[in-house]
Amino acid sequence: MHFTYKTQGVCSSVINFDLSDDGVISNVVYTGGCNGNLKAVGKLVEGMKAEKLVELLSGNTCGPRPTSCADQLARAVSEACHSMNIDI
């Protein structure tokens, strides 16, 4: 299923991604933010299980901000899993 998540408190404005019924992440694309770094994040999490992504990226901060684009992805994936009744 495809998801669009509006970020908060970071330079990127939107994260688009797909989540399969078995909790696998694919096609992560950020709008805005640090283009090269966020393309790399998308490549690194491609095919990753949602549970592992949330474990790895949750709580990551950016400078003085209490969140980061990676943390926002973890939040987005967590919400998507909840909406699809996928346990993480």
C-alpha positions, 0 to 999 in steps of 0.5 A: 500500500502507498503512503504519504506522510507530511513531516513536522520539524524537519527540512523535508516536507513529505515522505512517500513510501510503500508498505507491503502486507508483510511489513516490507518497506519500498520506494521511499522518496522524500520531498525537500531536505538534503537530497543526497542524504535522503536518497541514501536513506531510501536506498538503505531501507529498501526491502527492510522490514518495518520493525527493523526500520523503526528500531534503527531510525526512531529517536534520531535527531538533527542538530538541535531539533528533537527529530530528523528526516530519518526519525520522521520516516520511522514515525511514518512507517509506525503509523502506516503499520498501525493503519494496516494492523501490522505488529511492530 
